[in-house]
Amino acid sequence: MFKVENNPNFNISRYHYERLYNKLKRGEIKYIAMQYPTRNINELKDIFEGNKDIIFVSNEENFKEALETNKYENYFIDKFAGDFGHFTPKSNRLIAENVANVILDELGIN
């Protein structure tokens, strides 16, 4: 599994995440950081080290549940990263519904 501290691209990723975060914060736009399917959200949270004004979206649980009862091919067309791949329309919908629910929960609407 991807470990932030062991990834050679970590410093580049951290730089881009922080640059985007700072630009959005100046414009008072809420930053939403979403993790790849099946990966733990704490990897992203570690990059931001406790920033409370970021909405973190995990796709780990919803994809693991979906993959327990459905074929891998229903959600991914390949194995791009070893534990997930490029999305199918079904996985796009799962992500979109998850993001919407997290935002609605954050706003107290859901």
N, C-alpha and C positions, 0 to 999 in steps of 0.2 A: 504494500500500500504506500501511497505517496506520503512522505514525511517532509514537512516544510524545511527542517534544518538540514536534511540530507539531499535536498534537491538542488542541483547546480544552477537551476534557473530561478531559485528563490529570490535572490536580490533583485533580479529584473522584474519578477512578478510583484514583489513588495513595492518597488519603485512605481510601477504603473498603477497598482491599486491605490497607493497613497496619493499619487498625483491626481487621479480621478476623484478620490474622496475629497481632497482639498478644494478642487474646482467646484464640486457640487455643494460643499459646505458654504463657500463664499456666496453662492447663489441661493442659499437656504433651500436647497433641494435635497430631499431625503435620499441617502445612498442605500441601495439594496444590493447586498452581496449574496450571490447564489452559488451553492456548491454543486459540483457535478453529480449526476446520479450515482448512487451506491457509495459515495465517499462521505466521510464524516465532516460535519460542519465545523468542528473544532479546529480543523486545519486552517480554515479562513479566519476564524475568530482569533487564532494565534497571531495572524498577520497584523491585526488591528489592536491587539492587546488591550481589550476592555473598553473600546469605544462604545458607549451606550446609545449613541444616536444613529447607529447603523441597524437596518433591518436585515437579519441573516435568514436566508431561506435554505433549509436542508431538503435535499431530495433523496436522502439515504433510505429512510424508512418506507416512504411510499413506493419507491422502486423495488426495494427488497421484498415488500409484501406482494407487489404485482408479479415479480419474477417467481415467487413461490407457487403461484397458481396458473401462470401463463408461460408460454414459450419465450425464450430470449429474443427470438426473431420477430416477435410481435412488437418489441420495443426498440430494438437496435438492428441495423442492417449489417453491422460488422463488429469486430472486437478491436476497436481503435486503441483503447488504453488498457486493455487487459481485463478490466472489470466492467466496462461499459463501452459503447460505441456511438456511431452516428445515429441520430434519432429517426424513428418512423413517425408518421402522423399520430399514432397512439401515444408514443412517449412525449411528443410535443404537447398533446392535450393534458397528459398527466402533470407535466411541468407547469403549464399555464394555469390549471386549476389549483395546483399547490401554491404557486406564487400569489394568485388572487386571494386565496384563503388566508395566507400569512399576512398580506397587506390589510385585508378586511379585519382580521383579528387585531392587528397593530392599531388600527383606527377605531377599534371598538364597535365595529359595525356587524361583524359576523357572530 
